[in-house]
């Protein structure tokens, strides 16, 4: 079965804090969504990420490890979290993405995985 | 190439074999291969492989049909031949083995493809492969440009070069666009099926939008069009879709709209290629045959009483087609139809056309008042054309001329630009009648 990453991107400067009530509603919807994903064997993995200022980049320069602060790209947008799901096809993945939009109130990017042996 | 003269009948009982030339083979192949390609895409699950296989079959047809004459069922011949060529290609390719097993499972031993033409789908519906292919080509996960290109290439059977020429890009650019789109279909697993009922209205809307866009891209080309033209393709695909989805009134509405628009094509441009407005067109040059067909379809779908934007636009065009001269136009009826359309689709362009119709019923001042209240059309030439013509009719010749010059600068095509420059010059010499 094809696998997809459903990811949410945070936009810098767009950090209006949700009210307590909004936050609770969001958590409730995400809880329901994840329960449905698991019940249908759709859910593979999910994670929420800390902010971009906590990311570190590792390179090798002349055989020596060099670390630097921050994510790869200086951009206004950064990955905030993601689901990895299994779905029959893109239409099914888009249906789950729509539910994720409803739960988070954010646009969701749907990105197919390259098939690997065993999938 | 000239066609071989048919030889006189041979001995009694001998079947005369007519041997088609390459041009005729090309025409027959193009007309028949769409369905074969759609079936192969379903069976193989791979657009590029299916295309290559059909292309292989064409090379074989050129040789064999010219030698042995047409097979009794060219469509079936193409499907079987292309299927066999695809299997050959897969056997040669290691990575194809896995897919080959799958195809073998789907292909009964007698060599017939499963549901050669039709397949029983869920809910007892019979689904034509070409319908699923239309929804694949017009999938909203693809860019609009890619949707148009795929539709013309896979359903219209246009060559990459022909699609490139129609959209004024190089063949290389178009080939890359098609390759990218096919790669996304494969990588993202865009499905080959008719969308679920819940999604169908939106998805069908997108398909109709693509066909209308293809038609309009062709309508801006005044020169006699080489075969195949975008307008002819859009009409052919709209007919196909109306046949596949006979219960969708908006599909019939689009077909009627295209037929009625096409009926005026011969009158839309004068000898030097300038645009001729509806009011000035020589109505004797309208195609009565297309009008009759379009009006009949428009009436039939409106009787179902589920009017949508395409049906209403068809109805508006049907009213124009009824008028022997511009002065005979039933404008109150057209205003009523635009009122309805505006309620369904409150876009500025619809509001502009509504205002133009109102001006014909209630006078230029009433139309101008509506037009001046519109927002967001300042870069749209038709907005300035309408304003200019109405200003002229209120007697404000000088301002009318200025507005038309502005319209000409924004015009999308040479034909329109020429018409508007000419009109602006004319106004300077005329007084409103």
HADDOCK unambig.tbl for C-alpha pairs under 7 A between the chains (distance, minus, plus):
assign (segid A and resid 89 and name CA) (segid B and resid 189 and name CA) 5.10 0.50 0.50
assign (segid A and resid 89 and name CA) (segid B and resid 190 and name CA) 6.12 0.50 0.50
assign (segid A and resid 89 and name CA) (segid B and resid 191 and name CA) 5.92 0.50 0.50
assign (segid A and resid 90 and name CA) (segid B and resid 188 and name CA) 5.96 0.50 0.50
assign (segid A and resid 90 and name CA) (segid B and resid 189 and name CA) 5.41 0.50 0.50
assign (segid A and resid 90 and name CA) (segid B and resid 190 and name CA) 5.01 0.50 0.50
assign (segid A and resid 90 and name CA) (segid B and resid 191 and name CA) 6.59 0.50 0.50
assign (segid A and resid 91 and name CA) (segid B and resid 190 and name CA) 6.83 0.50 0.50
assign (segid A and resid 91 and name CA) (segid B and resid 191 and name CA) 6.85 0.50 0.50
assign (segid A and resid 112 and name CA) (segid B and resid 187 and name CA) 6.53 0.50 0.50
assign (segid A and resid 112 and name CA) (segid B and resid 188 and name CA) 5.13 0.50 0.50
